[in-house]
Amino acid sequence: MIRRRSTPWIHQWSRPLMAAIAGFGALTTGYITIEKLTGGSAACVAQAGAKGCNDVLSSPWATIPIFNQSLPLALFGLLAYVGMVILAVTPLVGKPSDKNSLKQLETSTGWLLLIGAIAMSVFSGYLMYLLVFQIQAVCYYCIASAVFSVSLLVLSIIGRPWEDMGQIFFTAIIVAMITLIGTLGVYAGVNSSGTTTGESQRISFRPQFNADPAFGWEITTTSGEAEIQLARHLTTIDAKEYVAYWCPHCHEQKLLFGKEAYKILQDNHTMVECAADSPKGKPEVCQAANIKGFPTWIINGQVYSGVQNLDELARISGYTGPRNFRYFR
């Protein structure tokens, strides 16, 4: 009597597992997409002054220009995850009665799952590189998405029998090369120094000498029209930024605005100096506002700790003017 070979459990459960993982990925990217499109801020745990999820989401790498519009990168991630869910469940919910047809459907969707997972993993790997070496921030949503992508790749390989493993290797090389070339093409406008040609430049600040208590360090960046209009908008909604002249992160915030725009914030008392030894210091005002670190923004009753990219300030403040800001962090 010949015994039937039992089907490995991973082959039985790979598609439900992939559908579940892709579903979590769709929820994650869907949430970020909604926040990005509606001008909200993603919930993110970050230390004051440190770069977090919203710094990543307001960087030039977080959008892709399509037909003269900048669409959130998370939107394309959402579409990719939804596509993976559909491919994973199609043979399960639309099972053909004919065994040959079912096998063909499983094979074709299996290859598409593999190709999609390879592309998503390569793209996620490039985003992890940007996160660590360019933006230098911690974004739990980005890390989660990378884990989901790699998990999908592993399951797409071990989750079904393959007749020729060499085909997998060859497919992986071709898809990875195409994905990497396409990714570099999409981000061709953002060079390795973080400068977007003709649009924005990454700033960083390392103090070389002690700050002057009267005005801190000199603001060496120049404001554009977008920075000036945002500064004027913040003064009209009674936004407040609490700073200390000796705080390097506060100076980074000044550099993002530029000299002309930040003067508008100073002249209209949007900026509040908290250092007691500064001639402009108002420590009692800062204590009354329960300020714990610098810089701290209070906008429409909400508290935002740490340096904020101007695109982020524009979203949370309801600013509707031009957003071609010159600098980002």
Salt bridges, closest charged atoms under 4 A:
ASP55 OD1 - ARG329 NH1 3.91
ASP238 OD1 - LYS240 NZ 3.78
GLU252 OE2 - HIS249 ND1 3.47
GLU252 OE1 - ARG329 NE 2.84
ASP267 OD2 - LYS263 NZ 2.74
ASP311 OD2 - LYS36 NZ 3.84
ASP311 OD2 - ARG315 NH1 2.48
ASP311 OD1 - ARG323 NH1 3.48
GLU312 OE1 - ARG315 NH2 2.19
